[in-house]
């Protein structure tokens, strides 16, 4: 049991080790966000050209923003700015990319809020 005399001490070591391992892998999955940091306003995010607020067939707005690319692929953003455990982030996905798998991740602000980074889902 890792040389521990008390089981609760061993549990704390295992949990700490798992947390460090998680953070290490999380850090290495970070890369620059493809859209920067959209900001903290879920209704009017700061996005590059080509993004639009997605609408339902009846004309009402959804909470998502979407971009249709010339190659037929689609990018989608959904605000999750009040997440209780992961903190403020935007859900981001790339779909129907020719010759590539779909992928998704979370976009977080850089420490100084001048840009963003994405952590891709496994």
C-alpha positions as CSV (number, residue, x, y, z in Angstrom):
1,X,0.0,0.0,0.0
2,X,2.7,2.5,-1.0
3,X,4.4,2.0,2.3
4,X,1.6,3.8,4.2
5,X,0.8,3.0,7.8
6,X,-2.7,4.5,7.6
7,X,-5.2,3.8,4.8
8,X,-6.5,7.4,4.7
9,X,-2.9,8.6,4.0
10,X,-2.6,6.3,1.1
11,X,-6.0,7.4,-0.3
12,X,-4.8,11.0,-0.1
13,X,-1.6,10.1,-2.0
14,X,-3.5,8.2,-4.7
15,X,-6.1,11.1,-5.2
16,X,-3.3,13.6,-5.3
17,X,-1.4,11.5,-7.8
18,X,-4.5,11.1,-10.0
19,X,-5.2,14.9,-9.8
20,X,-1.6,15.7,-10.9
21,X,-1.8,13.2,-13.7
22,X,-5.1,14.7,-14.9
23,X,-3.7,18.2,-14.8
24,X,-0.5,17.1,-16.7
25,X,-2.6,15.5,-19.5
26,X,-5.0,18.4,-19.5
27,X,-2.1,20.9,-20.0
28,X,-0.6,18.9,-22.9
29,X,-4.0,18.8,-24.7
30,X,-4.1,22.6,-24.7
31,X,-3.7,24.5,-28.0
32,X,-4.6,27.9,-29.3
33,X,-8.3,28.3,-29.8
34,X,-9.5,28.3,-33.4
35,X,-11.7,31.3,-32.6
36,X,-9.8,33.0,-29.8
37,X,-11.9,33.7,-26.7
38,X,-15.5,34.5,-27.6
39,X,-15.9,36.4,-24.3
40,X,-18.4,36.4,-21.4
41,X,-21.5,37.7,-23.3
42,X,-23.4,34.6,-24.5
43,X,-25.7,36.8,-26.7
44,X,-23.1,38.8,-28.6
45,X,-19.8,36.9,-28.5
46,X,-16.6,38.3,-30.1
47,X,-16.2,35.9,-33.1
48,X,-14.4,36.1,-36.4
49,X,-16.4,36.8,-39.6
50,X,-18.7,34.1,-40.8
51,X,-20.4,33.1,-37.5
52,X,-24.1,33.5,-37.0
53,X,-26.6,33.0,-34.2
54,X,-28.3,29.7,-35.1
55,X,-32.1,29.9,-35.6
56,X,-34.8,27.3,-35.3
57,X,-37.2,26.8,-38.2
58,X,-39.7,29.1,-36.6
59,X,-37.1,31.9,-36.5
60,X,-36.4,31.8,-32.8
61,X,-32.8,31.8,-31.7
62,X,-31.0,28.9,-30.1
63,X,-28.1,29.4,-27.7
64,X,-25.6,28.2,-30.3
65,X,-23.5,30.0,-32.9
66,X,-22.7,28.3,-36.1
67,X,-20.3,28.7,-39.1
68,X,-20.8,26.9,-42.4
69,X,-17.4,26.6,-44.2
70,X,-16.9,26.4,-48.0
71,X,-15.6,22.8,-47.7
72,X,-19.0,21.7,-46.3
73,X,-17.7,21.5,-42.7
74,X,-19.5,23.1,-39.8
75,X,-18.2,24.7,-36.6
76,X,-20.5,25.2,-33.6
77,X,-20.1,27.1,-30.4
78,X,-22.3,26.9,-27.3
79,X,-21.8,29.1,-24.2
80,X,-21.3,27.4,-20.9
81,X,-20.3,30.4,-18.9
82,X,-21.7,29.5,-15.5
83,X,-20.3,25.9,-15.3
84,X,-20.0,25.1,-11.5
85,X,-16.9,22.8,-11.7
86,X,-15.1,23.6,-15.0
87,X,-15.4,27.3,-14.9
88,X,-16.5,29.6,-17.7
89,X,-16.0,28.1,-21.2
90,X,-17.5,27.7,-24.6
91,X,-18.2,24.2,-26.0
92,X,-16.7,24.1,-29.5
93,X,-17.1,21.4,-32.2
94,X,-15.9,20.8,-35.8
95,X,-18.2,18.5,-37.9
96,X,-18.3,17.0,-41.4
97,X,-14.6,17.8,-42.1
98,X,-13.6,16.2,-45.3
99,X,-11.3,13.3,-44.6
100,X,-11.2,13.9,-40.9
101,X,-13.1,12.9,-37.8
102,X,-15.4,15.2,-36.0
103,X,-13.9,16.7,-32.8
104,X,-15.0,18.8,-29.9
105,X,-13.6,20.5,-26.9
106,X,-13.9,23.4,-24.5
107,X,-12.5,26.9,-25.1
108,X,-11.2,28.8,-22.0
109,X,-9.9,32.3,-21.7
110,X,-6.2,32.9,-21.4
111,X,-5.0,34.2,-18.0
112,X,-5.1,37.8,-19.3
113,X,-8.3,37.4,-21.3
114,X,-6.6,38.4,-24.6
115,X,-7.2,35.1,-26.3
116,X,-8.3,31.6,-25.7
117,X,-7.1,28.1,-25.6
118,X,-9.0,24.9,-26.4
119,X,-8.8,21.6,-24.6
120,X,-9.9,18.8,-27.0
121,X,-12.1,16.0,-25.7
122,X,-10.4,12.6,-25.7
